[in-house]
Amino acid sequence: MTETPALFRDCGPAEPARSIVLGKDTPLMLDSGVELGCFRLAYQTYGTLNADRSNAVLVCHALTGDHFVAEKHPVTGKPGWWNLMVGPGKPIDTDRFFVICSNVIGGCLGSEGPKEINPATGQPWGLSFPVITIADMVRAQKMLVEHLGIRQLFCVIGGSMGGMQVLQWAVSYPEMVYCCLPIATAARHSAQNIAFHEVGRQAIMADPEWRGGDYLNQNTRPTKGLAVARMAAHITYLSEPALHRKFGRNLQNRAAITFGFDADFQVESYLRHQGISFVERFDANSYLYITRAMDYFDLAADHGGVLANAFRVKGADGVERPTPVRFCLISFSSDWLFPTSESRAVVHALNAVAANVSFVEVETDKGHDAFLLDEPEFYQVARGFIEGNAQRRGLTSTAKGA
């Protein structure tokens, strides 16, 4: 029998605030077969956990997101990425709920990932970091939730890759989730989306400064490749109507075209800015790892290729029943990265097992990124779903300290 590889770091003294070392007693078993022991997970919390620990909401971030959901970002200085959703009086009301968000494993803002130090070498992991999956991210989050003493999350919510994590939570740990909101997401990554990710990865790896993934040890960074990867991906987050409305064919600070290859058009300048600003806060190898995790995501694959089977739960009596988790799926009409058909496929699978599910397609021309933007109908739907389930759970007043 082949011995399972194990990767451990020195657990050391107490961790700094908002960062924790997990897996000391029970390592994190990754889908790749590697055991990751004493790994670090960065996280933020907002609000107060109530006395019976029933008001916890887990927010799962998207590909280029992080755990700074509702506060000034320490690197960019910008407001939290979901400042419209999370905060006092907002759909996820921090006067009422205890909100948790962790930087995913494989990330680059404090959680264990290719940018962090490999305990075996004393140098950044680089490509020696094990490949991770969405399920691995969720397993790490579960360890954090359990560390916080929470037996069941009131709600798990997220968009895009965050929505994938939400679905994985509902499938892997249905007893730990009361309700969930998967937004602008899918039960598996499509061939088109895998293709876009591969373009981005190849842009990074083609940058001579990537150095086979060892750039941190060689004191360089593949900024040009990462910027191009971000530019290509960012186009997929938008829609043609939104691009036309915002930029059209308007020229950038000039009266006529230059007959050259500078940024003649506003849309070119915008994409270049997106690329440049992205490399200031994100690690290139993390981009490789996280996009790969999304590519590998396929909920039906472990359930005989039938998505509905993923939402069946076998009880202690051996009888299969529909998942107890309450769902609300939200899609956006102009999202061509995760189109409405992907959400409908999940809804149909849930209907097939008689699960509790609702579904809304929000009409908007803002594309995939609509879940991060000012889209009133979206926030109204989210608020209604959260409020209705909070009342069912008896969470009808402002949370008091435990």
C-alpha positions, 0 to 999 in steps of 0.5 A, a space after each residue: 500500500 502506497 503511503 499517503 504524502 503529508 505536508 506539515 508546517 510547524 504549528 508554532 505559537 498562537 496565530 495572529 488575529 484573523 489568521 489561523 493555523 488549522 489541521 494540527 490534529 487532523 490534516 486536510 486531506 486533499 482530492 489529490 491525495 496529499 495531506 496538508 497539516 497545519 495550514 494557514 487560513 486567513 479570514 474576517 468576521 463581521 457582527 456578533 455570534 449569538 448565544 446559540 451560535 445559530 446566526 452565522 453566515 458564510 460568504 464565499 468569494 469569487 476567483 479574484 476575491 478575498 476575505 475583505 468583504 465589507 471593509 477597506 481593502 488593506 492593499 488597494 484601499 478600496 471598499 470591501 468587494 461586497 460592500 453592497 451586500 454585507 453590512 448594517 441594514 444590508 441584505 446580510 445585516 451585520 447587526 443581525 448576523 455573524 458573517 465569516 469569509 475566508 481567503 480560499 486555500 490556494 489564495 494569496 492573501 494569507 491563506 496557504 497557497 503557492 505564495 506562502 512558505 513551504 515548511 520543508 524548504 523555507 522558501 515559497 511553495 511555488 509549483 510544489 504546492 499541491 493542486 487544490 479543488 473547490 471541495 478542498 476549499 470547502 473542507 478547509 472552510 469547514 475546519 474553520 467553522 468548526 473551530 469557531 464552534 458553529 455546528 450549523 451555518 444559517 446561510 452560505 452565499 457566494 457568486 461565481 466561484 463562490 457559488 461553486 463553493 456554496 453548492 459544494 457545501 450543500 452537497 458535502 455537508 447538508 447537515 451544516 447548512 440551513 439555506 444557501 444562495 448560489 449566484 451566477 454559477 454552475 454545477 460544473 465548469 463548461 468547456 468554454 470557461 476552461 478554454 478562457 482559463 487556459 488562455 490566461 494560464 498560458 499568458 502567465 507561463 509565457 512570460 519569461 519572468 514566470 521562471 517555471 513558477 519559481 519567480 518569487 525565489 528569483 526576485 522577479 514577477 510575471 506581471 505582464 503575463 498576469 495582466 494579460 490573463 486578467 484582461 482576457 478574463 475581465 472581458 468575460 465578466 462583462 456584456 457587449 451591451 455594457 461595454 458599448 454603453 460605457 465605452 462604445 468606440 470612444 477614443 481615449 484622450 485624443 481627437 483621432 486615431 494614431 495609426 499605432 498600437 497605443 490605447 486609441 480606444 477607451 475600452 483598451 485603456 480600461 482593460 490595461 488599467 484592469 491588468 495593471 491594478 490586478 498585478 498589484 494585489 494578486 499572485 500569478 501562481 495563485 491564479 493558476 491554482 484557483 482557475 484550475 480548481 474551477 476547471 475541475 469542478 463537476 458536482 455530478 461526476 462523483 454521483 454517477 454523472 447524475 446531478 440530482 443524485 448529488 442532492 440526495 441524502 441517506 439517513 441513518 435508516 438507510 433511506 434516501 431523502 431530498 437534501 434538507 438545505 433550502 436553496 435560492 438560485 439567482 442568475 443574470 440575463 446577460 451573463 454569458 460566462 455562467 448563463 441562466 441555463 447553468 442555474 436552471 440545470 441545478 434547479 431541475 436537479 433539485 426539483 427532481 429530488 423534491 428539494 426546497 428551491 426557488 429561482 430568479 433570473 434578474 434582467 440586466 445588461 451588466 453581465 456576470 459581474 452584476 452580482 457585485 454591482 448596484 442591481 436593486 432587483 438582485 439585492 431585493 431577492 437576496 434580502 427576501 430569501 434571507 429574511 424569510 428563512 431568518 424568520 423560520 429560524 427565529 432570527 428575528 431580532 438583532 444578535 446579542 453577544 454569546 
